[in-house]
């Protein structure tokens, strides 16, 4: 199966093809990790060493809106209280705000995550051969965790060195400077109020929920990418 990569497209495109993902069962199996870094994560006083970065999952099934999932997708997890699934297991495809299953994030956090997807412009999904970096992939995952576990709607709540979630380098020193700078830029994009079609979550009790993005057909991507990126550049300096 061919690995799927998606160039994120914000705002303007979504009026053309808006979709809301209703719960539907898909088969999911973990296919390994991609780019990222090992970090030390403390959540509510409990500390673990974890990989932060790209997760690859084989996903097969058809969503209620007719979208067919068949291949290996680069995903990012939304929860730290459960582990990645091994073998093939059924997951529910749900709107982003309904994940993670252990405690839904709600609309405000889902919008913040949508904003950082729009800002990243697909860089978080790239392999090293395509120009992706471990630092950016790691930062993207950390930004998602920070939103899910600490974001209360205020800028002050977004601090990976304080709060319910604290993340450091794997050697217990402050977070790698190359990762930290990307985290700051990503979290600074919250407030863009972007819309992204086919951004949703797969959710299952007992396993880590994952965020999935399904690519638009290539002609539509090429026709709309320029307009969307202009809108993003008006507010943020792109990498």
N, C-alpha and C positions, 0 to 999 in steps of 0.2 A: 504494500500500500504506500502511496506517495504521501509524504509529509505535506500538510497544507500550511501555507503562509498567507497572511492577510495584511494588506496595507490599509490601516485604519482610515476611515473617512468620516468626518464630523458633519453635523448640522444639516447642510443644504441637501444632502443626498436623501435623507431619511423621510422627507415628505413624499418621495417617490415610491418607497417600498417599506412602509412602517409595519413591523411585526411585533406581536406580543406572544411570547412563547408560553403556551398552556402546557400543563404537566403532561408528559408523555414519556414512556419508558424506552430507554436506549441501553444497549449493552456496552459496558466499559471495561477496559483492561489497561493496567499501567504498563507503559512501554519504555520507561527509563527517564532520565533527566537530560536536559540540555545544558545551556550556559548558566552559570550562577556561582555563588560563593557559599562557603560554610560559615555560619554565624552562631553566636550564643544568644539565645532567646529566653527572656524571663517574662512569663505571663502570670500575673497575679501571684507573684512570689515563687513560682515553680520554674526552674531553669533547665533547659535542654540545649544541646548542640544540634542544629538543623541545617539542611540545605535550603538556601533561598534562591530561587531562579526558575527557569523553564521546566515544566513537567510535561512529559509527552504521554498522551493517552490514545489508545485505539477506541474509536467510538463508532458504533453501527446502530442505525435505526432511522425512523422517519418521524419528524416532529408533526404536531397537529396542523401546522401551517403548510405542510407539504415539503419542507426542507429535508433533504436526504443527507444524513451523516454517514460517511463511509470512508474511513482512513485514519491516519494518525494526526492528531491536533496538538498544538502547543498550548498548554493551559497554565493557569496560576491558581493556587489554592486559596480558599477563603477562611479556613479554620485551622487552628493549632491544637485542638483538643482530641482529634482523631488522626488515624494514620491512613496512608495511601492504600488503595485496595490492590490485592494480588489476585491473580486469576481473572475470570470474567464475571462481572456482577451487574445486575440491573440498577440503573440510576434513573431518577426522574429529571427531565429537562424542565427547568422552571425559570421564571423571570428572575433577574439578578437580585432584586430586593427580597426574594424569598429564601435566599441562601445566606449563611449556612444552615443546614437542617437543625443544628444544635441550638440555634438562636438567630432567627432571621434578622438581617442587617437593616431592613427598611428602606424607604425611598430616598432619604437624605444621603445615606452612605452609598447606596447604589448610584446615585447621581455623581457623587464625588469620584467613584471608581470609573464611571463612564468618562468623566472629564480627563482623568489621567490616561485612559486609553486613547482618547482623541489627541492629547498633547504628545504622547509617545510616537504617534504616527506609524506604528508597526515596528519600530526599532526593537521593541521588547521581544519580538517573535523571531528575529533574524538569527541564523546560525553564524558561527565564526566565519565560515566561507562566504557568507553574504554580507559581512561587515558588522555582525553583532558582537557585543562584548559581554564578558562575565559580569563586570561591574554594573552595567545598565540593567541586565536581566535580574541580577540580585536586587538592585534598587527598586525595580518595578514590583517585585514580590513583596519587599519590605513595605513599600508605600501602601499596597493593598492591605497587608496585615495591620498597619497603623490606622488606616481608615476604619477597618472592621472593629478593632478592639479599643480604640481611643477617641475617635472623632466624635465631637458633640456639637458640631456646627460652628465651632470657633477655631480661629487660627492657632490660638494658644494651646489647644488640645493636641495639636499635631507635632509631637516631639518624641523621637524614637529613644531619647535618653531619659525619658520620664513618663510617668503614667502607669496604666495597667500593663502596658507592653513596653519592655526595654530591650533594645537590640544592640549588641556589641560585636566586635570582631571575635573570631573563634579563640583567640589567645587572651580574651578578657579585657583587652584594651578598647578604647572607643571605636565605634564603627569605622571601617576603612574609609579614608578620606575620599577616595575615588567613588565609592558607593554612596557615601553621605551627601556629596554634592549633587548627585543625580536624584536622590530621595528629596532633597530640598526643592529642586526644580519641579519634580513631579507633583509634590504636595502643593506647590505654589500655583499649579494649574487649576486647582479646585475653585470653582466659581465660573468656569467657562460655560457651564450649562449646555454641554454638547449632547447630541443625540446620536446613537450609533445603532444601526440595524443589525440584527442577528448577534447581539452580545447578550449572553444568557449564562445560566449556571446549570451544572449537573449535580444532583443532590441524592445522597443515600445515607440512611441511618447506619452508623458504625464505620463509615469511611469519609475521608476528606472530600468536601465539596470542591468543585473546580469551576473556574470561569472559562467559558469557551467563546470563540468568535468564529463565525462561518463566513468564508469569503464571498463577496459579490462576484458575478460573472466578470471576466476580464474587460470586455468592452465598456461596461458600466463603470468599473473602477477607473479606467483611463479617462473616460469622459467627464468624470465628476471630481477627481482628486484635486485638480488645480483649484477649482472654486472653493473647495472645503479648506485647503491648506492656506489660501489667502485669508480666510476668516480667522484661522488659528493664529497666523502671523501678526494679525492686528493687535493681539493681546499678549502673545508670548514669544520670546526669542527661541526659535527652534535650534536644535543641535545641528 
